[in-house]
Amino acid sequence: MSVLVMGASGAIGGAVLRGLQGRGMEVRATSRTPERLSLPGSVRTFAADAAEPASFSDALDSVDRVFLYADLPEPEALLATVAAAGVQHVVLLSSAAVTSPRAADDFNGSRILRAERAVLEAGVAHTFLRPCEFASNAARWSWSIKAEGAVPLPYPDALQTPIHDQDIADVAVIALTGDSLLGAAPILTGPERLTLREQVATIGEVLGRPLSVIEQTEAESAATLAAHLPDVWVQQILKGWREAVGGNPTLSDEYARITGRSPRTFRT
């Protein structure tokens, strides 16, 4: 069986690729800049750009299954190309955001819903992975932790269920190497509810030094985030934090059910 990993340079895509290799699968990888990929020689790499679906023709030749991110500029065209190539199963890294009643009116939710619809319309067997907030998003705080020993936040009591990148990859590998998740759309969370304040404290415990939270206004936080992110993402992040204050997010048991293991903690 041959599997194509689109977005192999990403943290989750890379973990999926390594997991597939560990199971002895024939793996291919695509990137806009494949020369920058550091992959084992057994992995065939192809130059391809999601904005140009025709660029995937060589990479998709004789491929059975595909892993791809939902962050696609023209998902309908790309999925039509995937279907025309005879791919049997698509595993889409979607998001739990699509389960919100307001997803269609949300920047992130609407674009991911569009990717899911494109898969369905293409008529390819599928699995939609719907993770909650990535624990790795805390890496955004690294600069302020190093510089100030503190993290500036407008909503430190926003409550999340952060999931480890590797947990998402584990489920993707199971989906790509068997049929147990055909047609499934598991919601994936970490094993604990943590506020942003608690996440900062946990990082401090791991580092062996106390870290504090600097409470900001939304405007101050927007200015901080804008130095690193486009405005549409700044507003999306702030909206997510704002809406998570006072919430009680559900902890999913899907990871344990699918893998037979407990999900990794934020501390991990």
For each residue, the residues with C-beta under 8 A, 3 or more apart:
1: 25 26 64 65 177
2: 25 26 27 28 62 63 64 65
3: 20 25 26 27 28 63 64 65 66 67 176 177
4: 27 28 29 30 59 60 63 65 66 67 87
5: 8 13 16 17 20 27 28 29 30 66 67
6: 13 30 48 50 56 66 67 68 69
7: 10 12 13 30 31 67 68 69
8: 5 13 14 16 17 29 30 31 37 39 43 45
9: 13 14 31 33 36 37
10: 7 13 14 69
11: 14 15 136 165
12: 7 15 16 69 93 165 168 169 172
13: 5 6 7 8 9 10 16 17 29 67 69
14: 8 9 10 11 17 18
15: 11 12 18 19 165 166 168 169
16: 5 8 12 13 19 20 67 169 172 173 176
17: 5 8 13 14 20 21 27 29 39 43
18: 14 15 21 22 169
19: 15 16 22 23 169 170 172 173
20: 3 5 16 17 23 25 27 173 176 177
21: 17 18 24 25 27 40 42 43
22: 18 19
23: 19 20 173 177
24: 21
25: 1 2 3 20 21 176 177
26: 1 2 3
27: 2 3 4 5 17 20 21 42 43 44
28: 2 3 4 5 43 44 45 46 59 63
29: 4 5 8 13 17 34 37 39 43 44 45 46
30: 4 5 6 7 8 34 45 46 47 48 56 59
31: 7 8 9 34 36 37 45 46 47 48
32: 47 48 49
33: 9 36 37 47
34: 29 30 31 37 45 46 47
35:
36: 9 31 33
37: 8 9 29 31 33 34 45
38:
39: 8 17 29 43 45
40: 21 43
41:
42: 21 27
43: 8 17 21 27 28 29 39 40
44: 27 28 29
45: 8 28 29 30 31 34 37 39
46: 28 29 30 31 34 56 58 59
47: 30 31 32 33 34 55
48: 6 30 31 32 52 55 56 59
49: 32 52 55
50: 6 53 72 73 74 78
51: 73 74
52: 48 49 55
53: 50 56 74 77 78 80 81
54: 57 81
55: 47 48 49 52
56: 6 30 46 48 53 59 60 78 81 82 85
57: 54 60 61 81 85
58: 46 61
59: 4 28 30 46 48 56 63
60: 4 56 57 63 66 81 82 85 87
61: 57 58 85
62: 2
63: 2 3 4 28 59 60 66 85 87
64: 1 2 3 87 88 89
65: 1 2 3 4 87 88 89 90 91 176
66: 3 4 5 6 60 63 82 87 89 90 91
67: 3 4 5 6 7 13 16 91 93 172 176
68: 6 7 72 78 90 91 92 93
69: 6 7 10 12 13 72 92 93
70: 75 92 93 94 95 111 112 115 116
71: 111 112 115
72: 50 68 69 75 78 115 118
73: 50 51
74: 50 51 53 77 78
75: 70 72 78 79 114 115 117 118 119
76: 79 80 118 121
77: 53 74 80 81
78: 50 53 56 68 72 74 75 81 82 118
79: 75 76 82 83 90 118 119 121 122 124
80: 53 76 77 83 84 122
81: 53 54 56 57 60 77 78 84 85
82: 56 60 66 78 79 85 87 90 122 124
83: 79 80 86 87 122 123 124
84: 80 81
85: 56 57 60 61 63 81 82
86: 83
87: 4 60 63 64 65 66 82 83 90 124
88: 64 65 124 125
89: 64 65 66 124 125 126 127 175 176 182
90: 65 66 68 79 82 87 119 122 124 125 126 127
91: 65 66 67 68 126 127 129 172 175 176 181
92: 68 69 70 115 116 119 126 127 128 129
93: 12 67 68 69 70 129 131 168 172
94: 70 98 112 115 116 128 129 130 185
95: 70 98 108 109 112 130 131
96: 99 130 131 132 187 188 189
97: 100 103 106 108 109 112
98: 94 95 103 109 112 113 116 130
99: 96 103 130 187
100: 97 103 106 109
101:
102: 105 106 109
103: 97 98 99 100 106 109 110 112 113
104: 109 110 113
105: 102 109 110
106: 97 100 102 103 109 110 236 239
107: 110 111 232 235 236
108: 95 97 111 112 236
109: 95 97 98 100 102 103 104 105 106 112 113
110: 103 104 105 106 107 113 114
111: 70 71 107 108 114 115
112: 70 71 94 95 97 98 103 108 109 115 116
113: 98 103 104 109 110 116 117
114: 75 110 111 117 118
115: 70 71 72 75 92 94 111 112 118 119
116: 70 92 94 98 112 113 119 120 128
117: 75 113 114 120 121
118: 72 75 76 78 79 114 115 121 122
119: 75 79 90 92 115 116 122 124 126 128
120: 116 117 123 126
121: 76 79 117 118
122: 79 80 82 83 90 118 119
123: 83 120
124: 79 82 83 87 88 89 90 119
125: 88 89 90 182 183
126: 89 90 91 92 119 120 182 183
127: 89 90 91 92 175 181 182 183 184 185
128: 92 94 116 119 184 185
129: 91 92 93 94 168 171 172 175 185 186 188
130: 94 95 96 98 99 185 186 187 188
131: 93 95 96 134 163 167 168 187 188 189
132: 96 160 161 162 163 187 188 189 190 249 252
133: 137 160 161 162 163 240
134: 131 137 162 163 165 168
135: 138 162 163 164 165 190 264 266
136: 11 139 164 165
137: 133 134 140 162
138: 135 141 162 199 203 266
139: 136 142
140: 137 228
141: 138 144 145 151 200 203
142: 139 145 146
143: 146 147
144: 141 147 148 150 151 152
145: 141 142 148 149 150 151 203 207 211
146: 142 143
147: 143 144
148: 144 145 214
149: 145 209 210 211 212
150: 144 145 211 212 213 214
151: 141 144 145 196 200 211 212 213 214
152: 144 213 214 215 216 220 221 224
153: 156 196 197 200 213 214 215 216 221 241
154: 215 216 217 218 220 221 238 241 242
155: 158 196 238 241 242 244 245
156: 153 195 196 197 200 213 215
157: 195 196 197 245 246
158: 155 195 196 240 241 242 244 245 247
159: 193 194 195 244 245 246 247 248 249
160: 132 133 193 194 195 196 199 244 249
161: 132 133 189 190 192 193 194 249 250 251 252
162: 132 133 134 135 137 138 190 194 199 266
163: 131 132 133 134 135 167 168 188 189 190 255 263
164: 135 136 167 168 190 263 264 266 268
165: 11 12 15 134 135 136 168 169
166: 15 169 170 264
167: 131 163 164 170 171 188 190 255 263 264
168: 12 15 93 129 131 134 163 164 165 171 172 188
169: 12 15 16 18 19 165 166 172 173
170: 19 166 167 173 174 255 259 261
171: 129 167 168 174 175 181 186 188 254 255 258 259
172: 12 16 19 67 91 93 129 168 169 175 176
173: 16 19 20 23 169 170 176 177
174: 170 171 177 178 180 181 258 259
175: 89 91 127 129 171 172 178 180 181 184
176: 3 16 20 25 65 67 89 91 172 173
177: 1 3 20 23 25 173 174
178: 174 175 181
179: 182
180: 174 175 258
181: 91 127 171 174 175 178 184 186 258
182: 89 125 126 127 179
183: 125 126 127
184: 127 128 175 181
185: 94 127 128 129 130
186: 129 130 171 181 252 254 255 258
187: 96 99 130 131 132 250 252 254
188: 96 129 130 131 132 163 167 168 171 252 254 255 263
189: 96 131 132 161 163 249 250 251 252 255 263
190: 132 135 161 162 163 164 167 194 251 263 264 265 266
191: 251 262 263 264 265
192: 161 251 265 266
193: 159 160 161 248 249 251
194: 159 160 161 162 190 198 199 202 266
195: 156 157 158 159 160 198 199
196: 151 153 155 156 157 158 160 199 200 213 241
197: 153 156 157 200 201 213
198: 194 195 201 202
199: 138 160 162 194 195 196 202 203 266
200: 141 151 153 156 196 197 203 204 211 212 213
201: 197 198 204 205 211
202: 194 198 199 205 206 266 267
203: 138 141 145 199 200 206 207 211
204: 200 201 207 209 210 211
205: 201 202 208 267
206: 202 203 267
207: 145 203 204 211
208: 205
209: 149 204
210: 149 204
211: 145 149 150 151 200 201 203 204 207
212: 149 150 151 200
213: 150 151 152 153 156 196 197 200
214: 148 150 151 152 153
215: 152 153 154 156
216: 152 153 154 220 221 224
217: 154 220 221
218: 154 221 222 238 242
219: 222 223
220: 152 154 216 217 223 224
221: 152 153 154 216 217 218 224 225 238
222: 218 219 225 226 234 235 238
223: 219 220 226 227
224: 152 216 220 221 227
225: 221 222 228 229 233 234 237 238
226: 222 223 229 231 234
227: 223 224
228: 140 225
229: 225 226 233 234 237
230: 233 234
231: 226 234 235
232: 107 235 236
233: 225 229 230 236 237
234: 222 225 226 229 230 231 237 238
235: 107 222 231 232 238 239
236: 106 107 108 232 233 239 240
237: 225 229 233 234 240 241
238: 154 155 218 221 222 225 234 235 241 242
239: 106 235 236 242 243
240: 133 158 236 237 243 244
241: 153 154 155 158 196 237 238 244 245
242: 154 155 158 218 238 239 245
243: 239 240 247
244: 155 158 159 160 240 241 247 249
245: 155 157 158 159 241 242
246: 157 159
247: 158 159 243 244
248: 159 193
249: 132 159 160 161 189 193 244
250: 161 187 189
251: 161 189 190 191 192 193
252: 132 161 186 187 188 189 255
253: 256 257
254: 171 186 187 188 257 258
255: 163 167 170 171 186 188 189 252 258 259 261 262 263
256: 253 259 260 261 262 263
257: 253 254
258: 171 174 180 181 186 254 255
259: 170 171 174 255 256
260: 256
261: 170 255 256
262: 191 255 256
263: 163 164 167 188 189 190 191 255 256
264: 135 164 166 167 190 191 268
265: 190 191 192 268
266: 135 138 162 164 190 192 194 199 202
267: 202 205 206
268: 164 264 265
